[in-house]
Amino acid sequence: MKKPSSNILLGSYIPGDSILHRADPRAKLISAALILYSVFATIHPLVGVIASVTVLGAVAISRVPISIWHTIIRKFSLMFSLVFLLNALFHGSGRVLYVYGYEAPFTMEGVLLGLELTGRVFLGALISLALVFTTKPVELARALEGTAAPLKKIGVPVQDIATIFFLALRFIPVFQLEMRAIIEAQKARGISFDEHGFAGRAKMYIPILGPSISAAIRRSEAVATAMSVRGYKPGRPRTYLNRFKFAKSDYIISCWAVALFIMTVLM
């Protein structure tokens, strides 16, 4: 029997009652953006440590099970490996390393740079997932619309962009479900996806893309029809039943993120 975490889809909301789940989506969106900037832009070791502790703290207070984090992060393992290898192999300067007496194709500085950038990407993935795991897609879209509201004055269609963002978030899990259904159907026909190397598995996944994209297009047409029937028109102002309201914890989260951003800029 598979563990429940094995069915978790990338981009899925994980129901819960943690501090992050209850926080205002606008505070989470702004804070996540500022923390992301600090993770990738800081050059001061102290700020880097504070940013790392902040990200790990967000993971802890999200109260999302470790098994789910492990399942989702494993899906990024290829990306982490590529980030490390590309930086380690193509950083030409520095002291050459020797492995069992043979000259390695990378330098010590290249290895350190690869580890550093891989760590930054890893932390960026963690804070992004913490935001997605603890915020419903519709709330995230509304938060984007609320924070970008001043852009309406210069003619930017903020509401339409937020709607597109919401639909994109919703279609990521749907597309994964379509892929799973097609793969299971192919397995039922006797096709194996586990008995080959990386190149073999990649080749066998090519025939899966066509039916998956076709199914996604059909679903998008159905969604467009449903929105049209319900009277949705681009550019028309929309109202919401519930309004967001900042609580004390939201101000604390936002102030911490702003303070980290200021430290990154000044140090």
Secondary structure, DSSP 8 states (H G I E B T S, - for coil): ---GGGG--TT------SHHHHS-HHHHHHHHHHHHHHHHH---HHHHHHHHHHHHHHHHHHT--HHHHHHHHHTTHHHHHHHHHHHHHS--SS-EEEETTEEEEEEHHHHHHHHHHHHHHHHHHHHHHHHHHTS-HHHHHHHHHHHTGGGGGGT--HHHHHHHHHHHHHHHHHHHHHHHHHHHHHHHTT--SSSS-HHHHHHHHHHHHHHHHHHHHHHHHHHHHHHHHTT--TT-----SS-----HHHHHHHHHHHHHHHHHHH-
